[in-house]
């Protein structure tokens, strides 16, 4: 069985998880080098995935209701977050943007089929150009969008399966809050020595670190694909 089919079946088995949780099932998906880097330095773009792994990313997008990135990813990469190299529907684009730095000229604001949802903790009046729907939520202690509240809102708006593509601060925030349920990781056969995909989780004990169980892996072209469910050793207070 191909890795594409294996991951599709694995994700399908999780589709009912959000019903009892009252929030979307969250899949982290990103590409990194063998040394854990996602780019050379913050704010820079580095394409790591090979052709086959890129097609897998587009397949994953088609299997989720929504796709979420931080505004930093929008500013550095200007992504489309659409399904282009696979047959399927585009997921709902969602951006975490606590200070409303989203440029109206971003490609996410120009989609003809879906408005981009921008989740912010900043009360802002006035017009925002492009195909955008701004949703204001309470901020956390650091002034960032409260993730549990954001997921609750997305669930109410019909998002059952949510794919989180980055960047590093967003990936780390979901892991720290224990709100990421699964991981699909592309590991490219290169060493970068750059900006890491996961930052500090504030955990000092190895026994308390998040684990991936069960863990699956398979080569896809030149890249190694690893996937599995995220298991947390202690509960955080949200």
ABEGO torsion letter per residue (X at the ends): XBAAAAAAAAAAAAAAAAAAAGBBBBBBBBBBBAAGBABABBGBBBBABBAAAAAAAAAAAAABABBBBBAAAAAAAGBAGBBAABBEBBBBBBBBBAAGABBAABAAAABAABBBBBBBABBBBEBBBEBBBBBBBBBBAAGBBBAAAAAAAAAAAGBABBBBAOBAAAAAAAAAAGABABBBBBBBBBBAGBBBABBBAGBABAAABBBBOBBBBBBBEABBBBBEBBBBABBBBX
